[in-house]
Amino acid sequence: MEVWITIAISAVVAVAIAVIVYIMASKAGYEKRRKEAEAAIGGAENEAKRIVEESKKAAESKKREILLEAKEETHKLRLESDKEIKERRSEISRQERRIQQKEENLDKKTDAIEAKEEKLNKKMKDLEAKEEEIAKLKEQEIETLER
């Protein structure tokens, strides 16, 4: 019986050792899975942070690019506008010079017409004076002939 008791005790000890080994192995497996899960979560968090940072950088880069394009477009539009204004001013100046020349020509023609009119009036007065003189001379001639 003692042998049986020794065998039974050995069996109980073996089972107890097996249970302890099983518990320790389970705990070690659990700890390993927990660490792997934490590592995976940490890796996922790091990946998520990296993706967020890359997205922020990409968004900032795109924002700068869009602002630069907007500035370039604004500059281009300003140059076009300035060019158009300059062309319009040039056209207005050309038209003003043309109008001024026409006014000057019209003034010259008006002055010439007025001068011709004055000359014609003077000739008319001279002609009237000569007609009066001729009429007087005629009268004198008639009076002389009648005497």
PADOZA-683568 format. One record per residue: z, x, y of N, C-alpha, C in turn; residue in three letters; residue number from 1. Coordinates in nm, 2 decimals. Example, Ala and Ser with C-alpha at 12.3 -4.5 7.8 and 13.67 -1.06 7.14 Angstrom:
<sites>
n.Z->0.78	n.X->1.32	n.Y->-0.57	ca.Z->0.78	ca.X->1.23	ca.Y->-0.45	c.Z->0.78	c.X->1.32	c.Y->-0.33	residu->Ala	num->1
n.Z->0.71	n.X->1.28	n.Y->-0.22	ca.Z->0.71	ca.X->1.37	ca.Y->-0.11	c.Z->0.79	c.X->1.29	c.Y->0.00	residu->Ser	num->2
</sites>
This chain:
<sites>
n.Z->0.00	n.X->0.08	n.Y->-0.12	ca.Z->0.00	ca.X->0.00	ca.Y->0.00	c.Z->0.00	c.X->0.08	c.Y->0.12	residu->Met	num->1
n.Z->0.06	n.X->0.18	n.Y->0.11	ca.Z->0.06	ca.X->0.27	ca.Y->0.23	c.Z->-0.08	c.X->0.31	c.Y->0.26	residu->Glu	num->2
n.Z->-0.15	n.X->0.33	n.Y->0.17	ca.Z->-0.29	ca.X->0.37	ca.Y->0.19	c.Z->-0.36	c.X->0.25	c.Y->0.26	residu->Val	num->3
n.Z->-0.33	n.X->0.14	n.Y->0.22	ca.Z->-0.39	ca.X->0.02	ca.Y->0.28	c.Z->-0.34	c.X->0.01	c.Y->0.42	residu->Trp	num->4
n.Z->-0.23	n.X->0.03	n.Y->0.44	ca.Z->-0.17	ca.X->0.02	ca.Y->0.58	c.Z->-0.24	c.X->0.13	c.Y->0.66	residu->Ile	num->5
n.Z->-0.25	n.X->0.25	n.Y->0.60	ca.Z->-0.31	ca.X->0.36	ca.Y->0.68	c.Z->-0.46	c.X->0.33	c.Y->0.70	residu->Thr	num->6
n.Z->-0.52	n.X->0.27	n.Y->0.61	ca.Z->-0.66	ca.X->0.23	ca.Y->0.62	c.Z->-0.67	c.X->0.12	c.Y->0.73	residu->Ile	num->7
n.Z->-0.58	n.X->0.02	n.Y->0.72	ca.Z->-0.58	ca.X->-0.09	ca.Y->0.81	c.Z->-0.55	c.X->-0.04	c.Y->0.95	residu->Ala	num->8
n.Z->-0.45	n.X->0.06	n.Y->0.96	ca.Z->-0.42	ca.X->0.11	ca.Y->1.09	c.Z->-0.54	c.X->0.19	c.Y->1.14	residu->Ile	num->9
n.Z->-0.60	n.X->0.27	n.Y->1.05	ca.Z->-0.72	ca.X->0.34	ca.Y->1.09	c.Z->-0.83	c.X->0.25	c.Y->1.13	residu->Ser	num->10
n.Z->-0.85	n.X->0.14	n.Y->1.06	ca.Z->-0.95	ca.X->0.04	ca.Y->1.10	c.Z->-0.92	c.X->-0.02	c.Y->1.24	residu->Ala	num->11
n.Z->-0.79	n.X->-0.05	n.Y->1.26	ca.Z->-0.75	ca.X->-0.11	ca.Y->1.39	c.Z->-0.77	c.X->-0.01	c.Y->1.50	residu->Val	num->12
n.Z->-0.73	n.X->0.12	n.Y->1.47	ca.Z->-0.75	ca.X->0.22	ca.Y->1.57	c.Z->-0.90	c.X->0.24	c.Y->1.59	residu->Val	num->13
n.Z->-0.98	n.X->0.24	n.Y->1.49	ca.Z->-1.13	ca.X->0.25	ca.Y->1.50	c.Z->-1.19	c.X->0.14	c.Y->1.58	residu->Ala	num->14
n.Z->-1.14	n.X->0.02	n.Y->1.55	ca.Z->-1.19	ca.X->-0.10	ca.Y->1.63	c.Z->-1.14	c.X->-0.09	c.Y->1.77	residu->Val	num->15
n.Z->-1.01	n.X->-0.05	n.Y->1.79	ca.Z->-0.96	ca.X->-0.03	ca.Y->1.93	c.Z->-1.04	c.X->0.07	c.Y->2.00	residu->Ala	num->16
n.Z->-1.07	n.X->0.18	n.Y->1.93	ca.Z->-1.15	ca.X->0.29	ca.Y->2.00	c.Z->-1.29	c.X->0.23	c.Y->2.03	residu->Ile	num->17
n.Z->-1.35	n.X->0.16	n.Y->1.93	ca.Z->-1.48	ca.X->0.10	ca.Y->1.95	c.Z->-1.48	c.X->0.01	c.Y->2.07	residu->Ala	num->18
n.Z->-1.37	n.X->-0.08	n.Y->2.08	ca.Z->-1.36	ca.X->-0.17	ca.Y->2.19	c.Z->-1.35	c.X->-0.09	c.Y->2.32	residu->Val	num->19
n.Z->-1.26	n.X->0.01	n.Y->2.32	ca.Z->-1.24	ca.X->0.09	ca.Y->2.44	c.Z->-1.38	c.X->0.16	c.Y->2.48	residu->Ile	num->20
n.Z->-1.44	n.X->0.21	n.Y->2.38	ca.Z->-1.57	ca.X->0.28	ca.Y->2.41	c.Z->-1.67	c.X->0.18	c.Y->2.46	residu->Val	num->21
n.Z->-1.67	n.X->0.06	n.Y->2.40	ca.Z->-1.76	ca.X->-0.05	ca.Y->2.44	c.Z->-1.73	c.X->-0.09	c.Y->2.59	residu->Tyr	num->22
n.Z->-1.60	n.X->-0.11	n.Y->2.62	ca.Z->-1.56	ca.X->-0.14	ca.Y->2.75	c.Z->-1.60	c.X->-0.03	c.Y->2.85	residu->Ile	num->23
n.Z->-1.58	n.X->0.09	n.Y->2.81	ca.Z->-1.61	ca.X->0.20	ca.Y->2.90	c.Z->-1.76	c.X->0.21	c.Y->2.92	residu->Met	num->24
n.Z->-1.84	n.X->0.19	n.Y->2.81	ca.Z->-1.98	ca.X->0.20	ca.Y->2.82	c.Z->-2.03	c.X->0.08	c.Y->2.90	residu->Ala	num->25
n.Z->-1.97	n.X->-0.03	n.Y->2.88	ca.Z->-2.01	ca.X->-0.15	ca.Y->2.96	c.Z->-1.99	c.X->-0.12	c.Y->3.11	residu->Ser	num->26
n.Z->-1.87	n.X->-0.07	n.Y->3.14	ca.Z->-1.83	ca.X->-0.04	ca.Y->3.28	c.Z->-1.92	c.X->0.07	c.Y->3.33	residu->Lys	num->27
n.Z->-1.95	n.X->0.17	n.Y->3.25	ca.Z->-2.05	ca.X->0.27	ca.Y->3.30	c.Z->-2.18	c.X->0.21	c.Y->3.32	residu->Ala	num->28
n.Z->-2.23	n.X->0.13	n.Y->3.23	ca.Z->-2.36	ca.X->0.06	ca.Y->3.25	c.Z->-2.36	c.X->-0.03	c.Y->3.37	residu->Gly	num->29
n.Z->-2.25	n.X->-0.10	n.Y->3.39	ca.Z->-2.24	ca.X->-0.19	ca.Y->3.51	c.Z->-2.24	c.X->-0.10	c.Y->3.64	residu->Tyr	num->30
n.Z->-2.16	n.X->0.01	n.Y->3.64	ca.Z->-2.16	ca.X->0.10	ca.Y->3.75	c.Z->-2.30	c.X->0.16	c.Y->3.78	residu->Glu	num->31
n.Z->-2.37	n.X->0.19	n.Y->3.67	ca.Z->-2.50	ca.X->0.25	ca.Y->3.69	c.Z->-2.60	c.X->0.15	c.Y->3.75	residu->Lys	num->32
n.Z->-2.59	n.X->0.02	n.Y->3.69	ca.Z->-2.68	ca.X->-0.08	ca.Y->3.74	c.Z->-2.64	c.X->-0.12	c.Y->3.89	residu->Arg	num->33
n.Z->-2.51	n.X->-0.12	n.Y->3.92	ca.Z->-2.47	ca.X->-0.15	ca.Y->4.05	c.Z->-2.52	c.X->-0.04	c.Y->4.15	residu->Arg	num->34
n.Z->-2.51	n.X->0.09	n.Y->4.11	ca.Z->-2.56	ca.X->0.20	ca.Y->4.19	c.Z->-2.71	c.X->0.19	c.Y->4.21	residu->Lys	num->35
n.Z->-2.78	n.X->0.16	n.Y->4.10	ca.Z->-2.92	ca.X->0.15	ca.Y->4.11	c.Z->-2.96	c.X->0.03	c.Y->4.20	residu->Glu	num->36
n.Z->-2.89	n.X->-0.08	n.Y->4.19	ca.Z->-2.91	ca.X->-0.20	ca.Y->4.27	c.Z->-2.89	c.X->-0.16	c.Y->4.42	residu->Ala	num->37
n.Z->-2.77	n.X->-0.09	n.Y->4.44	ca.Z->-2.74	ca.X->-0.05	ca.Y->4.58	c.Z->-2.85	c.X->0.05	c.Y->4.63	residu->Glu	num->38
n.Z->-2.89	n.X->0.14	n.Y->4.55	ca.Z->-2.99	ca.X->0.23	ca.Y->4.59	c.Z->-3.12	c.X->0.16	c.Y->4.62	residu->Ala	num->39
n.Z->-3.16	n.X->0.06	n.Y->4.53	ca.Z->-3.28	ca.X->-0.02	ca.Y->4.56	c.Z->-3.26	c.X->-0.10	c.Y->4.69	residu->Ala	num->40
n.Z->-3.15	n.X->-0.16	n.Y->4.71	ca.Z->-3.12	ca.X->-0.24	ca.Y->4.83	c.Z->-3.13	c.X->-0.14	c.Y->4.95	residu->Ile	num->41
n.Z->-3.06	n.X->-0.03	n.Y->4.94	ca.Z->-3.07	ca.X->0.07	ca.Y->5.05	c.Z->-3.21	c.X->0.12	c.Y->5.07	residu->Gly	num->42
n.Z->-3.29	n.X->0.14	n.Y->4.96	ca.Z->-3.43	ca.X->0.18	ca.Y->4.98	c.Z->-3.51	c.X->0.07	c.Y->5.04	residu->Gly	num->43
n.Z->-3.48	n.X->-0.05	n.Y->5.00	ca.Z->-3.55	ca.X->-0.17	ca.Y->5.06	c.Z->-3.52	c.X->-0.18	c.Y->5.21	residu->Ala	num->44
n.Z->-3.39	n.X->-0.16	n.Y->5.24	ca.Z->-3.34	ca.X->-0.17	ca.Y->5.38	c.Z->-3.41	c.X->-0.06	c.Y->5.46	residu->Glu	num->45
n.Z->-3.41	n.X->0.06	n.Y->5.40	ca.Z->-3.48	ca.X->0.17	ca.Y->5.47	c.Z->-3.63	c.X->0.15	c.Y->5.49	residu->Asn	num->46
n.Z->-3.69	n.X->0.09	n.Y->5.39	ca.Z->-3.83	ca.X->0.06	ca.Y->5.40	c.Z->-3.85	c.X->-0.05	c.Y->5.50	residu->Glu	num->47
n.Z->-3.76	n.X->-0.15	n.Y->5.50	ca.Z->-3.78	ca.X->-0.25	ca.Y->5.60	c.Z->-3.76	c.X->-0.20	c.Y->5.74	residu->Ala	num->48
n.Z->-3.66	n.X->-0.11	n.Y->5.76	ca.Z->-3.64	ca.X->-0.04	ca.Y->5.89	c.Z->-3.76	c.X->0.04	c.Y->5.93	residu->Lys	num->49
n.Z->-3.82	n.X->0.11	n.Y->5.83	ca.Z->-3.94	ca.X->0.19	ca.Y->5.86	c.Z->-4.05	c.X->0.10	c.Y->5.90	residu->Arg	num->50
n.Z->-4.07	n.X->-0.01	n.Y->5.83	ca.Z->-4.18	ca.X->-0.10	ca.Y->5.86	c.Z->-4.16	c.X->-0.16	c.Y->6.00	residu->Ile	num->51
n.Z->-4.03	n.X->-0.20	n.Y->6.03	ca.Z->-4.00	ca.X->-0.26	ca.Y->6.16	c.Z->-4.03	c.X->-0.15	c.Y->6.27	residu->Val	num->52
n.Z->-3.99	n.X->-0.03	n.Y->6.25	ca.Z->-4.01	ca.X->0.08	ca.Y->6.35	c.Z->-4.16	c.X->0.10	c.Y->6.37	residu->Glu	num->53
n.Z->-4.24	n.X->0.11	n.Y->6.26	ca.Z->-4.38	ca.X->0.13	ca.Y->6.27	c.Z->-4.45	c.X->0.01	c.Y->6.34	residu->Glu	num->54
n.Z->-4.40	n.X->-0.11	n.Y->6.31	ca.Z->-4.45	ca.X->-0.23	ca.Y->6.38	c.Z->-4.42	c.X->-0.22	c.Y->6.53	residu->Ser	num->55
n.Z->-4.30	n.X->-0.18	n.Y->6.57	ca.Z->-4.26	ca.X->-0.17	ca.Y->6.71	c.Z->-4.35	c.X->-0.06	c.Y->6.78	residu->Lys	num->56
n.Z->-4.37	n.X->0.05	n.Y->6.71	ca.Z->-4.46	ca.X->0.16	ca.Y->6.76	c.Z->-4.60	c.X->0.11	c.Y->6.78	residu->Lys	num->57
n.Z->-4.65	n.X->0.04	n.Y->6.68	ca.Z->-4.79	ca.X->-0.02	ca.Y->6.68	c.Z->-4.80	c.X->-0.12	c.Y->6.79	residu->Ala	num->58
n.Z->-4.70	n.X->-0.20	n.Y->6.81	ca.Z->-4.70	ca.X->-0.31	ca.Y->6.91	c.Z->-4.70	c.X->-0.24	c.Y->7.05	residu->Ala	num->59
n.Z->-4.62	n.X->-0.14	n.Y->7.07	ca.Z->-4.61	ca.X->-0.07	ca.Y->7.19	c.Z->-4.74	c.X->0.01	c.Y->7.22	residu->Glu	num->60
n.Z->-4.80	n.X->0.07	n.Y->7.12	ca.Z->-4.92	ca.X->0.13	ca.Y->7.14	c.Z->-5.03	c.X->0.03	c.Y->7.18	residu->Ser	num->61
n.Z->-5.03	n.X->-0.08	n.Y->7.11	ca.Z->-5.13	ca.X->-0.18	ca.Y->7.14	c.Z->-5.11	c.X->-0.24	c.Y->7.29	residu->Lys	num->62
n.Z->-4.99	n.X->-0.25	n.Y->7.32	ca.Z->-4.95	ca.X->-0.30	ca.Y->7.46	c.Z->-5.00	c.X->-0.20	c.Y->7.56	residu->Lys	num->63
n.Z->-4.98	n.X->-0.07	n.Y->7.54	ca.Z->-5.03	ca.X->0.03	ca.Y->7.63	c.Z->-5.18	c.X->0.03	c.Y->7.64	residu->Arg	num->64
n.Z->-5.24	n.X->0.02	n.Y->7.52	ca.Z->-5.39	ca.X->0.01	ca.Y->7.51	c.Z->-5.44	c.X->-0.11	c.Y->7.59	residu->Glu	num->65
n.Z->-5.38	n.X->-0.22	n.Y->7.58	ca.Z->-5.43	ca.X->-0.34	ca.Y->7.65	c.Z->-5.40	c.X->-0.33	c.Y->7.80	residu->Ile	num->66
n.Z->-5.29	n.X->-0.27	n.Y->7.84	ca.Z->-5.26	ca.X->-0.25	ca.Y->7.98	c.Z->-5.37	c.X->-0.15	c.Y->8.04	residu->Leu	num->67
n.Z->-5.40	n.X->-0.05	n.Y->7.96	ca.Z->-5.50	ca.X->0.05	ca.Y->8.01	c.Z->-5.63	c.X->-0.02	c.Y->8.03	residu->Leu	num->68
n.Z->-5.67	n.X->-0.10	n.Y->7.93	ca.Z->-5.80	ca.X->-0.17	ca.Y->7.94	c.Z->-5.80	c.X->-0.26	c.Y->8.06	residu->Glu	num->69
n.Z->-5.69	n.X->-0.33	n.Y->8.08	ca.Z->-5.68	ca.X->-0.42	ca.Y->8.19	c.Z->-5.69	c.X->-0.35	c.Y->8.32	residu->Ala	num->70
n.Z->-5.63	n.X->-0.23	n.Y->8.33	ca.Z->-5.64	ca.X->-0.15	ca.Y->8.45	c.Z->-5.78	c.X->-0.10	c.Y->8.47	residu->Lys	num->71
n.Z->-5.84	n.X->-0.06	n.Y->8.36	ca.Z->-5.98	ca.X->-0.01	ca.Y->8.37	c.Z->-6.07	c.X->-0.13	c.Y->8.42	residu->Glu	num->72
n.Z->-6.05	n.X->-0.25	n.Y->8.36	ca.Z->-6.13	ca.X->-0.36	ca.Y->8.40	c.Z->-6.11	c.X->-0.40	c.Y->8.55	residu->Glu	num->73
n.Z->-5.98	n.X->-0.39	n.Y->8.59	ca.Z->-5.95	ca.X->-0.42	ca.Y->8.73	c.Z->-6.02	c.X->-0.32	c.Y->8.82	residu->Thr	num->74
n.Z->-6.01	n.X->-0.19	n.Y->8.78	ca.Z->-6.08	ca.X->-0.09	ca.Y->8.86	c.Z->-6.23	c.X->-0.11	c.Y->8.87	residu->His	num->75
n.Z->-6.29	n.X->-0.15	n.Y->8.75	ca.Z->-6.43	ca.X->-0.17	ca.Y->8.75	c.Z->-6.47	c.X->-0.29	c.Y->8.84	residu->Lys	num->76
n.Z->-6.39	n.X->-0.40	n.Y->8.83	ca.Z->-6.42	ca.X->-0.52	ca.Y->8.91	c.Z->-6.40	c.X->-0.49	c.Y->9.06	residu->Leu	num->77
n.Z->-6.30	n.X->-0.40	n.Y->9.09	ca.Z->-6.28	ca.X->-0.36	ca.Y->9.23	c.Z->-6.40	c.X->-0.29	c.Y->9.28	residu->Arg	num->78
n.Z->-6.45	n.X->-0.19	n.Y->9.20	ca.Z->-6.57	ca.X->-0.11	ca.Y->9.24	c.Z->-6.69	c.X->-0.20	c.Y->9.26	residu->Leu	num->79
n.Z->-6.71	n.X->-0.30	n.Y->9.17	ca.Z->-6.82	ca.X->-0.39	ca.Y->9.18	c.Z->-6.81	c.X->-0.47	c.Y->9.31	residu->Glu	num->80
n.Z->-6.69	n.X->-0.52	n.Y->9.33	ca.Z->-6.66	ca.X->-0.60	ca.Y->9.45	c.Z->-6.69	c.X->-0.52	c.Y->9.58	residu->Ser	num->81
n.Z->-6.64	n.X->-0.40	n.Y->9.58	ca.Z->-6.66	ca.X->-0.31	ca.Y->9.70	c.Z->-6.81	c.X->-0.29	c.Y->9.72	residu->Asp	num->82
n.Z->-6.88	n.X->-0.26	n.Y->9.61	ca.Z->-7.02	ca.X->-0.24	ca.Y->9.62	c.Z->-7.09	c.X->-0.36	c.Y->9.67	residu->Lys	num->83
n.Z->-7.06	n.X->-0.48	n.Y->9.62	ca.Z->-7.12	ca.X->-0.60	ca.Y->9.67	c.Z->-7.09	c.X->-0.63	c.Y->9.82	residu->Glu	num->84
n.Z->-6.96	n.X->-0.60	n.Y->9.86	ca.Z->-6.92	ca.X->-0.62	ca.Y->10.00	c.Z->-7.00	c.X->-0.52	c.Y->10.09	residu->Ile	num->85
n.Z->-7.02	n.X->-0.40	n.Y->10.04	ca.Z->-7.09	ca.X->-0.30	ca.Y->10.12	c.Z->-7.24	c.X->-0.34	c.Y->10.13	residu->Lys	num->86
n.Z->-7.30	n.X->-0.39	n.Y->10.02	ca.Z->-7.44	ca.X->-0.44	ca.Y->10.03	c.Z->-7.45	c.X->-0.56	c.Y->10.12	residu->Glu	num->87
n.Z->-7.36	n.X->-0.65	n.Y->10.12	ca.Z->-7.36	ca.X->-0.77	ca.Y->10.21	c.Z->-7.35	c.X->-0.72	c.Y->10.35	residu->Arg	num->88
n.Z->-7.26	n.X->-0.63	n.Y->10.38	ca.Z->-7.24	ca.X->-0.58	ca.Y->10.52	c.Z->-7.37	c.X->-0.51	c.Y->10.56	residu->Arg	num->89
n.Z->-7.43	n.X->-0.44	n.Y->10.47	ca.Z->-7.55	ca.X->-0.37	ca.Y->10.51	c.Z->-7.66	c.X->-0.47	c.Y->10.54	residu->Ser	num->90
n.Z->-7.67	n.X->-0.57	n.Y->10.46	ca.Z->-7.77	ca.X->-0.68	ca.Y->10.48	c.Z->-7.75	c.X->-0.75	c.Y->10.61	residu->Glu	num->91
n.Z->-7.62	n.X->-0.78	n.Y->10.64	ca.Z->-7.58	ca.X->-0.85	ca.Y->10.76	c.Z->-7.62	c.X->-0.76	c.Y->10.88	residu->Ile	num->92
n.Z->-7.59	n.X->-0.63	n.Y->10.87	ca.Z->-7.62	ca.X->-0.53	ca.Y->10.98	c.Z->-7.78	c.X->-0.53	c.Y->11.00	residu->Ser	num->93
n.Z->-7.85	n.X->-0.53	n.Y->10.89	ca.Z->-8.00	ca.X->-0.53	ca.Y->10.90	c.Z->-8.05	c.X->-0.65	c.Y->10.97	residu->Arg	num->94
n.Z->-7.99	n.X->-0.77	n.Y->10.93	ca.Z->-8.03	ca.X->-0.89	ca.Y->10.99	c.Z->-7.99	c.X->-0.90	c.Y->11.14	residu->Gln	num->95
n.Z->-7.87	n.X->-0.85	n.Y->11.17	ca.Z->-7.83	ca.X->-0.84	ca.Y->11.31	c.Z->-7.92	c.X->-0.76	c.Y->11.40	residu->Glu	num->96
n.Z->-7.96	n.X->-0.64	n.Y->11.34	ca.Z->-8.06	ca.X->-0.55	ca.Y->11.41	c.Z->-8.19	c.X->-0.62	c.Y->11.43	residu->Arg	num->97
n.Z->-8.24	n.X->-0.69	n.Y->11.33	ca.Z->-8.36	ca.X->-0.77	ca.Y->11.34	c.Z->-8.36	c.X->-0.88	c.Y->11.44	residu->Arg	num->98
n.Z->-8.25	n.X->-0.95	n.Y->11.44	ca.Z->-8.23	ca.X->-1.06	ca.Y->11.55	c.Z->-8.22	c.X->-0.99	c.Y->11.68	residu->Ile	num->99
n.Z->-8.15	n.X->-0.88	n.Y->11.70	ca.Z->-8.14	ca.X->-0.82	ca.Y->11.83	c.Z->-8.28	c.X->-0.77	c.Y->11.88	residu->Gln	num->100
n.Z->-8.36	n.X->-0.72	n.Y->11.78	ca.Z->-8.49	ca.X->-0.67	ca.Y->11.82	c.Z->-8.58	c.X->-0.80	c.Y->11.87	residu->Gln	num->101
n.Z->-8.56	n.X->-0.91	n.Y->11.79	ca.Z->-8.64	ca.X->-1.03	ca.Y->11.83	c.Z->-8.59	c.X->-1.08	c.Y->11.97	residu->Lys	num->102
n.Z->-8.46	n.X->-1.07	n.Y->11.99	ca.Z->-8.41	ca.X->-1.11	ca.Y->12.12	c.Z->-8.46	c.X->-1.02	c.Y->12.23	residu->Glu	num->103
n.Z->-8.46	n.X->-0.89	n.Y->12.21	ca.Z->-8.52	ca.X->-0.80	ca.Y->12.31	c.Z->-8.66	c.X->-0.82	c.Y->12.33	residu->Glu	num->104
n.Z->-8.74	n.X->-0.84	n.Y->12.22	ca.Z->-8.88	ca.X->-0.87	ca.Y->12.24	c.Z->-8.90	c.X->-1.00	c.Y->12.32	residu->Asn	num->105
n.Z->-8.82	n.X->-1.10	n.Y->12.29	ca.Z->-8.83	ca.X->-1.23	ca.Y->12.36	c.Z->-8.79	c.X->-1.21	c.Y->12.51	residu->Leu	num->106
n.Z->-8.69	n.X->-1.13	n.Y->12.53	ca.Z->-8.65	ca.X->-1.10	ca.Y->12.67	c.Z->-8.77	c.X->-1.03	c.Y->12.75	residu->Asp	num->107
n.Z->-8.83	n.X->-0.93	n.Y->12.68	ca.Z->-8.95	ca.X->-0.86	ca.Y->12.74	c.Z->-9.06	c.X->-0.96	c.Y->12.77	residu->Lys	num->108
n.Z->-9.09	n.X->-1.05	n.Y->12.67	ca.Z->-9.20	ca.X->-1.15	ca.Y->12.69	c.Z->-9.16	c.X->-1.24	c.Y->12.81	residu->Lys	num->109
n.Z->-9.04	n.X->-1.28	n.Y->12.81	ca.Z->-8.99	ca.X->-1.37	ca.Y->12.92	c.Z->-9.00	c.X->-1.30	c.Y->13.05	residu->Thr	num->110
n.Z->-8.96	n.X->-1.17	n.Y->13.06	ca.Z->-8.97	ca.X->-1.10	ca.Y->13.18	c.Z->-9.12	c.X->-1.08	c.Y->13.22	residu->Asp	num->111
n.Z->-9.21	n.X->-1.06	n.Y->13.12	ca.Z->-9.35	ca.X->-1.04	ca.Y->13.15	c.Z->-9.41	c.X->-1.17	c.Y->13.21	residu->Ala	num->112
n.Z->-9.37	n.X->-1.28	n.Y->13.15	ca.Z->-9.42	ca.X->-1.41	ca.Y->13.19	c.Z->-9.37	c.X->-1.44	c.Y->13.33	residu->Ile	num->113
n.Z->-9.24	n.X->-1.41	n.Y->13.36	ca.Z->-9.19	ca.X->-1.43	ca.Y->13.49	c.Z->-9.26	c.X->-1.34	c.Y->13.60	residu->Glu	num->114
n.Z->-9.29	n.X->-1.22	n.Y->13.56	ca.Z->-9.36	ca.X->-1.13	ca.Y->13.65	c.Z->-9.50	c.X->-1.18	c.Y->13.68	residu->Ala	num->115
n.Z->-9.57	n.X->-1.23	n.Y->13.57	ca.Z->-9.70	ca.X->-1.28	ca.Y->13.59	c.Z->-9.70	c.X->-1.41	c.Y->13.68	residu->Lys	num->116
n.Z->-9.59	n.X->-1.49	n.Y->13.66	ca.Z->-9.57	ca.X->-1.61	ca.Y->13.74	c.Z->-9.55	c.X->-1.58	c.Y->13.88	residu->Glu	num->117
n.Z->-9.47	n.X->-1.47	n.Y->13.91	ca.Z->-9.45	ca.X->-1.43	ca.Y->14.05	c.Z->-9.57	c.X->-1.38	c.Y->14.11	residu->Glu	num->118
n.Z->-9.65	n.X->-1.30	n.Y->14.03	ca.Z->-9.78	ca.X->-1.24	ca.Y->14.08	c.Z->-9.87	c.X->-1.35	c.Y->14.11	residu->Lys	num->119
n.Z->-9.88	n.X->-1.45	n.Y->14.02	ca.Z->-9.97	ca.X->-1.57	ca.Y->14.04	c.Z->-9.93	c.X->-1.65	c.Y->14.17	residu->Leu	num->120
n.Z->-9.79	n.X->-1.67	n.Y->14.18	ca.Z->-9.74	ca.X->-1.74	ca.Y->14.30	c.Z->-9.78	c.X->-1.66	c.Y->14.43	residu->Asn	num->121
n.Z->-9.77	n.X->-1.53	n.Y->14.43	ca.Z->-9.80	ca.X->-1.45	ca.Y->14.54	c.Z->-9.95	c.X->-1.46	c.Y->14.57	residu->Lys	num->122
n.Z->-10.03	n.X->-1.45	n.Y->14.46	ca.Z->-10.18	ca.X->-1.47	ca.Y->14.48	c.Z->-10.21	c.X->-1.61	c.Y->14.54	residu->Lys	num->123
n.Z->-10.14	n.X->-1.71	n.Y->14.49	ca.Z->-10.16	ca.X->-1.84	ca.Y->14.54	c.Z->-10.13	c.X->-1.85	c.Y->14.69	residu->Met	num->124
n.Z->-10.01	n.X->-1.79	n.Y->14.73	ca.Z->-9.97	ca.X->-1.79	ca.Y->14.87	c.Z->-10.08	c.X->-1.71	c.Y->14.96	residu->Lys	num->125
n.Z->-10.12	n.X->-1.60	n.Y->14.90	ca.Z->-10.22	ca.X->-1.52	ca.Y->14.97	c.Z->-10.35	c.X->-1.60	c.Y->14.99	residu->Asp	num->126
n.Z->-10.39	n.X->-1.67	n.Y->14.88	ca.Z->-10.51	ca.X->-1.75	ca.Y->14.88	c.Z->-10.49	c.X->-1.86	c.Y->14.98	residu->Leu	num->127
n.Z->-10.38	n.X->-1.93	n.Y->14.99	ca.Z->-10.35	ca.X->-2.03	ca.Y->15.08	c.Z->-10.36	c.X->-1.98	c.Y->15.22	residu->Glu	num->128
n.Z->-10.30	n.X->-1.86	n.Y->15.24	ca.Z->-10.30	ca.X->-1.80	ca.Y->15.38	c.Z->-10.45	c.X->-1.77	c.Y->15.42	residu->Ala	num->129
n.Z->-10.53	n.X->-1.72	n.Y->15.33	ca.Z->-10.67	ca.X->-1.69	ca.Y->15.36	c.Z->-10.74	c.X->-1.81	c.Y->15.38	residu->Lys	num->130
n.Z->-10.71	n.X->-1.92	n.Y->15.30	ca.Z->-10.78	ca.X->-2.05	ca.Y->15.33	c.Z->-10.75	c.X->-2.10	c.Y->15.47	residu->Glu	num->131
n.Z->-10.62	n.X->-2.09	n.Y->15.50	ca.Z->-10.58	ca.X->-2.13	ca.Y->15.64	c.Z->-10.65	c.X->-2.04	c.Y->15.74	residu->Glu	num->132
n.Z->-10.66	n.X->-1.92	n.Y->15.72	ca.Z->-10.73	ca.X->-1.83	ca.Y->15.81	c.Z->-10.88	c.X->-1.86	c.Y->15.82	residu->Glu	num->133
n.Z->-10.94	n.X->-1.89	n.Y->15.71	ca.Z->-11.08	ca.X->-1.93	ca.Y->15.70	c.Z->-11.10	c.X->-2.06	c.Y->15.78	residu->Ile	num->134
n.Z->-11.00	n.X->-2.15	n.Y->15.75	ca.Z->-11.01	ca.X->-2.28	ca.Y->15.82	c.Z->-11.00	c.X->-2.26	c.Y->15.97	residu->Ala	num->135
n.Z->-10.91	n.X->-2.17	n.Y->16.02	ca.Z->-10.90	ca.X->-2.14	ca.Y->16.16	c.Z->-11.02	c.X->-2.08	c.Y->16.22	residu->Lys	num->136
n.Z->-11.07	n.X->-1.98	n.Y->16.14	ca.Z->-11.19	ca.X->-1.91	ca.Y->16.19	c.Z->-11.31	c.X->-2.01	c.Y->16.19	residu->Leu	num->137
n.Z->-11.32	n.X->-2.10	n.Y->16.10	ca.Z->-11.42	ca.X->-2.20	ca.Y->16.10	c.Z->-11.41	c.X->-2.29	c.Y->16.22	residu->Lys	num->138
n.Z->-11.29	n.X->-2.33	n.Y->16.25	ca.Z->-11.27	ca.X->-2.41	ca.Y->16.37	c.Z->-11.31	c.X->-2.34	c.Y->16.49	residu->Glu	num->139
n.Z->-11.27	n.X->-2.21	n.Y->16.50	ca.Z->-11.30	ca.X->-2.13	ca.Y->16.62	c.Z->-11.45	c.X->-2.12	c.Y->16.63	residu->Gln	num->140
n.Z->-11.52	n.X->-2.10	n.Y->16.52	ca.Z->-11.66	ca.X->-2.08	ca.Y->16.52	c.Z->-11.73	c.X->-2.21	c.Y->16.56	residu->Glu	num->141
n.Z->-11.68	n.X->-2.32	n.Y->16.51	ca.Z->-11.73	ca.X->-2.45	ca.Y->16.55	c.Z->-11.71	c.X->-2.47	c.Y->16.70	residu->Ile	num->142
n.Z->-11.59	n.X->-2.44	n.Y->16.75	ca.Z->-11.57	ca.X->-2.45	ca.Y->16.89	c.Z->-11.66	c.X->-2.36	c.Y->16.97	residu->Glu	num->143
n.Z->-11.68	n.X->-2.24	n.Y->16.93	ca.Z->-11.76	ca.X->-2.15	ca.Y->17.00	c.Z->-11.91	c.X->-2.20	c.Y->16.99	residu->Thr	num->144
n.Z->-11.95	n.X->-2.26	n.Y->16.89	ca.Z->-12.09	ca.X->-2.31	ca.Y->16.88	c.Z->-12.10	c.X->-2.44	c.Y->16.96	residu->Leu	num->145
n.Z->-12.00	n.X->-2.51	n.Y->16.98	ca.Z->-12.00	ca.X->-2.63	ca.Y->17.05	c.Z->-12.00	c.X->-2.60	c.Y->17.20	residu->Glu	num->146
n.Z->-11.97	n.X->-2.50	n.Y->17.25	ca.Z->-11.96	ca.X->-2.47	ca.Y->17.39	c.Z->-12.09	c.X->-2.42	c.Y->17.43	residu->Arg	num->147
</sites>
